[in-house]
Amino acid sequence: MQRLLQFTLDLFESASEKPSKSAAQSDFEVLNQPAAQQIQVQAAPENVADESILPIQSLQQALAPVTFTHPRASRQTLLGAIAVAYEFKRGKRRTIGFSVGAQGLCVSAPKWVPLYEIDKAVIEKSAWIIKKLQETRARHDNLESARIEWKDGCTLPFLGEQVTMVLDPRHAFAGVGAELKSDADTLPGVAHLTLHVGLPHTATPDQIKDAVQAWLMRQAKRLFNERLNHFAPTLNVQWRKLSLSSAVTRWGSASADGSIRLNWRLIHFKQSIIDYVVVHELSHLRVMDHSPRFWDTVRAVVPDYAQLRSQLKDEGAPRW
């Protein structure tokens, strides 16, 4: 049976492959967990086969130890030498969908597609599935290794630069609660950034984290306002309200009424990446979808947006 393949990828992929959103709001997905990547297979209606599912435990014994396991796994398959336990769902849809995200593989299928067709589709897409699972695991491991340990002397990224956090109880800061300083003592001509936080050395990790987050959010709001005002005239749009977001799956969103939401964790990245996200959201005030016309709008202001988009996806924000 011939199948029509339709690729549907997240916001980090090409514009024409993103499912359309309502004309009232568009969002920029992603953040501390890798955005899901999907591939869909068009299947023809057939009689539904037996819906029984082999127990995961028996498959483990018969095949191999599970290498990739979704926490809600209900089916398992062997892809080459790698066993994959995945979440399986049926619903009101027309295609078989494969989604690889932070938790693993999820397979969704129409109610009328038999299990043998689903198993066959999984095998056919095994190379893509394994590649995405491995990429996701590597990205997760990298983020975990960069998790911030909230104590005196810890480091964190700020505008693409590594900053050392120093507990300084003197409270003689120009800023509220903390102040960023540049020291050139370690290497001549090289500025070493330190964030002096007005807390005693007995401060708990939660107290340190809260103080640093408050400072970062103030810097984020100031910079985001500045960059929105900088790019809005170029795009001939008018934004009306900025809100800071703490979402775990979205960098930003834009509404047709001119409201912009930007994730404050963008302040960890270099300004060129922040500018790309700002232009992305402002461009939605002209085109409320991810059509080719939208990406042409972004490209006109940020010609290297694809490279910056990839960097944002690959680097990710540090784990807190």
C-alpha positions as a printed NumPy array, in Angstrom:
array([[  0.   ,   0.   ,   0.   ],
       [  1.413,   3.383,  -0.955],
       [  1.539,   6.012,   1.741],
       [  1.63 ,   9.754,   1.449],
       [  4.248,  11.096,   3.837],
       [  3.67 ,  14.438,   5.492],
       [  6.325,  15.891,   7.767],
       [  5.165,  18.074,  10.639],
       [  7.941,  19.584,  12.721],
       [  8.004,  22.104,  15.526],
       [  8.703,  25.793,  15.35 ],
       [ 12.378,  25.103,  14.934],
       [ 11.715,  23.486,  11.569],
       [ 10.617,  25.003,   8.274],
       [  7.659,  27.349,   8.203],
       [  5.388,  25.383,   5.911],
       [  5.581,  22.379,   8.212],
       [  4.058,  24.008,  11.294],
       [  0.348,  23.318,  11.902],
       [ -1.633,  26.525,  11.566],
       [ -2.793,  28.373,  14.655],
       [ -5.721,  30.677,  15.148],
       [ -5.528,  34.172,  13.686],
       [ -5.767,  35.576,  17.212],
       [ -2.532,  34.211,  18.618],
       [  0.723,  32.606,  17.571],
       [  3.469,  31.234,  19.74 ],
       [  7.134,  30.357,  19.694],
       [  7.514,  26.931,  21.263],
       [ 10.428,  25.249,  22.93 ],
       [ 12.597,  25.939,  26.012],
       [ 13.95 ,  23.795,  28.821],
       [ 12.762,  20.619,  27.309],
       [ 13.379,  19.807,  23.626],
       [ 10.417,  20.621,  21.452],
       [  8.613,  17.57 ,  20.072],
       [  9.398,  16.58 ,  16.506],
       [  6.742,  14.8  ,  14.514],
       [  6.296,  12.824,  11.351],
       [  2.958,  11.697,  10.025],
       [  2.061,   8.783,   7.795],
       [ -1.15 ,   8.765,   5.786],
       [ -2.856,   5.372,   6.068],
       [ -5.847,   3.936,   4.209],
       [ -8.881,   2.666,   6.201],
       [ -8.821,  -1.028,   7.039],
       [-10.488,  -3.252,   9.582],
       [ -9.026,  -2.742,  13.031],
       [ -6.917,  -5.672,  14.15 ],
       [ -6.796,  -7.19 ,  17.6  ],
       [ -6.171,  -4.371,  20.086],
       [ -4.331,  -6.562,  22.568],
       [ -0.926,  -5.296,  23.667],
       [  2.011,  -7.475,  24.562],
       [  3.172,  -6.846,  28.129],
       [  6.265,  -4.679,  28.325],
       [  7.919,  -7.048,  30.778],
       [  7.618, -10.089,  28.525],
       [  8.989,  -8.145,  25.576],
       [ 11.96 ,  -7.081,  27.65 ],
       [ 12.774, -10.668,  28.323],
       [ 12.201, -11.818,  24.738],
       [ 13.977,  -9.015,  22.919],
       [ 16.48 ,  -6.818,  24.74 ],
       [ 16.761,  -4.366,  27.599],
       [ 14.813,  -1.209,  26.805],
       [ 17.127,   1.586,  25.733],
       [ 14.488,   4.303,  25.361],
       [ 11.41 ,   4.118,  27.58 ],
       [  8.532,   6.573,  27.673],
       [  7.159,   6.918,  31.254],
       [  3.666,   6.067,  29.926],
       [  4.844,   3.323,  27.569],
       [  2.211,   0.759,  26.579],
       [  3.9  ,  -0.81 ,  23.551],
       [  7.435,  -1.767,  22.683],
       [  9.355,  -2.569,  19.519],
       [ 12.877,  -3.493,  18.512],
       [ 14.454,  -1.055,  16.068],
       [ 17.65 ,  -2.635,  14.897],
       [ 19.54 ,  -3.474,  18.085],
       [ 17.658,  -0.871,  20.15 ],
       [ 14.468,  -1.579,  22.062],
       [ 12.042,   1.335,  22.28 ],
       [  9.064,   1.411,  24.635],
       [  6.627,   4.1  ,  23.539],
       [  3.355,   5.682,  24.504],
       [  0.528,   4.653,  22.181],
       [ -2.666,   6.66 ,  21.789],
       [ -5.703,   6.488,  19.553],
       [ -7.826,   9.497,  18.712],
       [ -9.795,  11.44 ,  16.137],
       [ -7.107,  11.973,  13.543],
       [ -6.48 ,  10.983,   9.931],
       [ -2.823,   9.973,  10.11 ],
       [ -0.337,   8.017,  12.166],
       [  1.775,  10.528,  14.099],
       [  5.214,  10.099,  15.638],
       [  6.36 ,  12.573,  18.298],
       [  9.814,  12.473,  19.905],
       [ 10.117,  14.718,  22.912],
       [ 11.812,  14.912,  26.293],
       [  9.983,  11.849,  27.626],
       [ 10.538,   9.657,  24.587],
       [  8.506,   8.393,  21.642],
       [  4.753,   8.833,  21.395],
       [  2.759,   7.226,  18.574],
       [ -0.78 ,   8.432,  17.818],
       [ -3.105,   6.751,  15.371],
       [ -6.684,   6.9  ,  14.078],
       [ -9.091,   4.451,  15.674],
       [ -9.525,   2.493,  12.435],
       [ -5.843,   1.774,  11.666],
       [ -4.868,  -1.837,  12.586],
       [ -1.927,  -2.482,  14.854],
       [  0.093,  -4.273,  12.199],
       [ -0.026,  -1.121,  10.068],
       [  1.172,   0.927,  13.029],
       [  4.004,  -1.512,  13.747],
       [  5.006,  -1.435,  10.088],
       [  5.038,   2.38 ,  10.065],
       [  7.239,   2.444,  13.202],
       [  9.753,   0.074,  11.564],
       [  9.779,   2.112,   8.344],
       [ 10.612,   5.277,  10.293],
       [ 13.073,   3.587,  12.651],
       [ 16.12 ,   5.568,  11.447],
       [ 14.347,   8.889,  12.047],
       [ 12.999,   7.752,  15.422],
       [ 16.364,   6.526,  16.724],
       [ 18.136,   9.646,  15.493],
       [ 15.68 ,  11.951,  17.286],
       [ 15.718,   9.859,  20.471],
       [ 19.516,   9.966,  20.567],
       [ 19.592,  13.711,  19.876],
       [ 17.033,  14.336,  22.597],
       [ 18.933,  12.252,  25.145],
       [ 22.231,  13.984,  24.322],
       [ 20.582,  17.399,  24.663],
       [ 19.026,  16.405,  27.989],
       [ 22.374,  15.136,  29.31 ],
       [ 24.088,  18.38 ,  28.273],
       [ 21.466,  20.473,  30.038],
       [ 21.657,  18.361,  33.173],
       [ 25.439,  18.697,  33.269],
       [ 24.997,  22.478,  33.15 ],
       [ 22.445,  22.585,  35.977],
       [ 23.156,  25.549,  38.254],
       [ 24.167,  24.742,  41.832],
       [ 23.015,  27.714,  43.841],
       [ 25.913,  28.597,  46.123],
       [ 28.619,  31.229,  46.446],
       [ 30.879,  31.064,  43.379],
       [ 28.438,  29.3  ,  41.05 ],
       [ 28.327,  30.341,  37.397],
       [ 25.412,  31.098,  35.095],
       [ 25.058,  32.491,  31.569],
       [ 23.971,  36.105,  31.104],
       [ 23.641,  37.497,  27.571],
       [ 25.828,  34.673,  26.322],
       [ 28.627,  35.291,  28.833],
       [ 29.489,  33.197,  31.879],
       [ 28.957,  35.157,  35.078],
       [ 30.236,  34.172,  38.529],
       [ 27.778,  34.767,  41.351],
       [ 29.318,  36.186,  44.545],
       [ 27.533,  36.556,  47.868],
       [ 28.214,  40.075,  49.096],
       [ 26.338,  41.104,  52.258],
       [ 27.535,  44.712,  52.195],
       [ 24.4  ,  45.856,  50.285],
       [ 26.257,  48.835,  48.794],
       [ 24.813,  48.302,  45.312],
       [ 23.608,  50.794,  42.766],
       [ 21.065,  48.192,  41.646],
       [ 18.379,  46.551,  43.756],
       [ 19.631,  43.418,  45.479],
       [ 22.478,  42.698,  43.082],
       [ 24.996,  44.372,  40.821],
       [ 26.982,  43.12 ,  37.827],
       [ 30.661,  44.007,  37.939],
       [ 33.528,  43.555,  35.497],
       [ 36.916,  42.555,  36.879],
       [ 40.068,  42.411,  34.756],
       [ 42.346,  41.022,  37.45 ],
       [ 42.648,  37.446,  36.203],
       [ 43.846,  38.189,  32.641],
       [ 45.057,  41.594,  31.386],
       [ 42.487,  43.109,  29.071],
       [ 39.949,  40.339,  29.692],
       [ 36.85 ,  41.284,  31.625],
       [ 35.574,  38.691,  34.113],
       [ 31.931,  39.265,  35.026],
       [ 30.76 ,  38.789,  38.587],
       [ 27.247,  39.215,  39.925],
       [ 27.402,  40.507,  43.491],
       [ 24.238,  39.49 ,  45.346],
       [ 23.291,  41.217,  48.588],
       [ 22.834,  38.117,  50.717],
       [ 24.768,  36.754,  53.715],
       [ 27.043,  33.751,  53.277],
       [ 24.509,  31.723,  55.268],
       [ 21.839,  32.19 ,  52.571],
       [ 20.076,  29.023,  51.448],
       [ 20.144,  27.825,  47.821],
       [ 16.5  ,  28.86 ,  47.412],
       [ 17.219,  32.358,  48.709],
       [ 20.147,  32.71 ,  46.322],
       [ 18.124,  31.409,  43.382],
       [ 15.217,  33.771,  44.106],
       [ 17.511,  36.792,  44.382],
       [ 19.33 ,  35.993,  41.142],
       [ 16.081,  35.277,  39.311],
       [ 14.619,  38.603,  40.418],
       [ 17.697,  40.405,  39.081],
       [ 17.638,  38.486,  35.792],
       [ 13.949,  39.223,  35.286],
       [ 14.575,  42.952,  35.786],
       [ 17.344,  42.844,  33.196],
       [ 15.153,  40.858,  30.833],
       [ 12.235,  43.287,  31.012],
       [ 14.508,  46.267,  30.436],
       [ 16.252,  44.69 ,  27.453],
       [ 13.084,  43.249,  25.899],
       [ 11.395,  46.655,  26.007],
       [ 14.429,  48.2  ,  24.369],
       [ 14.595,  45.625,  21.558],
       [ 10.84 ,  45.709,  20.911],
       [ 10.99 ,  49.476,  20.521],
       [ 14.029,  49.105,  18.274],
       [ 12.494,  46.608,  15.81 ],
       [  8.804,  47.617,  15.803],
       [  9.298,  50.647,  13.481],
       [ 11.342,  48.52 ,  11.059],
       [  8.464,  46.031,  10.803],
       [  5.878,  48.83 ,  10.783],
       [  3.968,  47.318,  13.706],
       [  2.928,  48.562,  17.106],
       [  3.146,  46.407,  20.201],
       [  1.039,  47.403,  23.197],
       [  1.967,  45.238,  26.172],
       [  4.963,  43.147,  27.256],
       [  4.629,  40.312,  29.749],
       [  7.389,  38.088,  31.057],
       [  6.733,  34.369,  30.797],
       [  8.088,  31.445,  32.795],
       [  6.649,  28.801,  30.484],
       [  8.622,  25.591,  30.118],
       [  7.609,  24.891,  26.508],
       [  7.536,  28.305,  24.839],
       [  9.973,  31.147,  24.264],
       [  7.344,  33.703,  23.361],
       [  3.924,  34.441,  21.941],
       [  2.125,  37.269,  20.2  ],
       [ -1.565,  38.198,  20.095],
       [ -3.409,  40.153,  17.455],
       [ -4.153,  42.899,  20.021],
       [ -0.433,  43.718,  20.197],
       [  0.343,  41.818,  23.402],
       [  3.784,  40.201,  23.475],
       [  4.952,  37.53 ,  25.912],
       [  8.653,  36.691,  26.135],
       [ 10.283,  34.119,  28.362],
       [ 12.604,  35.849,  30.815],
       [ 15.118,  32.972,  30.469],
       [ 16.041,  34.361,  27.07 ],
       [ 18.31 ,  36.682,  29.067],
       [ 20.734,  33.738,  29.302],
       [ 21.392,  33.939,  25.544],
       [ 23.455,  36.353,  23.487],
       [ 21.599,  39.411,  22.221],
       [ 21.468,  38.269,  18.594],
       [ 19.333,  35.274,  19.642],
       [ 17.115,  37.517,  21.772],
       [ 16.718,  39.852,  18.79 ],
       [ 15.627,  36.922,  16.618],
       [ 12.877,  35.933,  19.08 ],
       [ 11.764,  39.572,  19.417],
       [ 11.552,  39.943,  15.626],
       [  9.776,  36.565,  15.416],
       [  7.018,  37.747,  17.728],
       [  6.734,  41.232,  16.222],
       [  6.444,  39.62 ,  12.779],
       [  3.355,  37.811,  14.023],
       [  1.666,  41.178,  14.38 ],
       [  1.819,  41.265,  10.565],
       [  1.378,  37.558,   9.799],
       [ -0.353,  35.394,  12.416],
       [  0.928,  32.057,  11.159],
       [  4.158,  30.406,  10.037],
       [  3.582,  30.621,   6.323],
       [  6.362,  31.444,   3.838],
       [  5.194,  35.067,   3.982],
       [  5.851,  35.096,   7.745],
       [  9.385,  33.751,   7.379],
       [ 10.074,  36.245,   4.58 ],
       [  9.083,  38.968,   7.036],
       [ 11.497,  37.631,   9.657],
       [ 14.287,  37.185,   7.095],
       [ 13.981,  40.785,   5.938],
       [ 15.038,  41.945,   9.406],
       [ 17.169,  39.002,  10.579],
       [ 18.756,  37.408,   7.482],
       [ 20.536,  34.713,   9.528],
       [ 17.434,  33.769,  11.531],
       [ 17.739,  30.054,  10.643],
       [ 21.193,  29.848,  12.212],
       [ 20.071,  31.729,  15.326],
       [ 16.98 ,  29.533,  15.561],
       [ 19.161,  26.429,  15.515],
       [ 21.437,  27.849,  18.193],
       [ 18.464,  28.571,  20.429],
       [ 17.215,  25.017,  19.96 ],
       [ 20.591,  23.337,  20.424],
       [ 21.895,  25.37 ,  23.368],
       [ 18.793,  25.497,  25.511],
       [ 18.469,  27.388,  28.784],
       [ 20.381,  26.086,  31.81 ],
       [ 18.542,  23.894,  34.288],
       [ 17.67 ,  25.688,  37.498]])
